[in-house]
């Protein structure tokens, strides 16, 4: 008899759910990337390396094959039961209780507050359940949509990481670094509770 761990789900609103990634999500991930290569590829280097469904299957498999004690949570964003994008933790430093939130959203679903609400849900999870003390979000300079999220959520702009990411075409881009500390989140908790 196989015992299957229950997939973690976060109900953000009636229409918005974050569901821990599963192998069955690879097809939606690939088809979204494949149909929006120009849009997503402008800021996301992995788009160039995602050439076929098998690439997305291998990516999801690599996440799921990581031992649970080292695995970083990665969620599929479902809006009205439809795949909308991905959000999760990356480059976590468990010894120092810090992590980074990374995300991307399908073009037709922009400007609905989906990503801002999703990021808020992961911030709440981080500080209330996962013993995180510091969260950072990095955005390429010029990526206005992405940078609005940490700015709206009260993150502190720390500075520019010069040539921090290699984009497609071999072009380096500077990265804006934003952070939020648990003590800052606790000071704003009442505003957060109203929203979530």
Helices and strands as residue ranges (DSSP letters): E 9-11, E 16-20, G 23-25, H 26-35, H 37-41, G 45-49, H 53-65, E 74-79, E 82-93, E 98-105, G 107-109, H 114-129, E 134-140, H 144-152, E 156-167, G 168-170, E 171-181, H 182-187, H 189-195
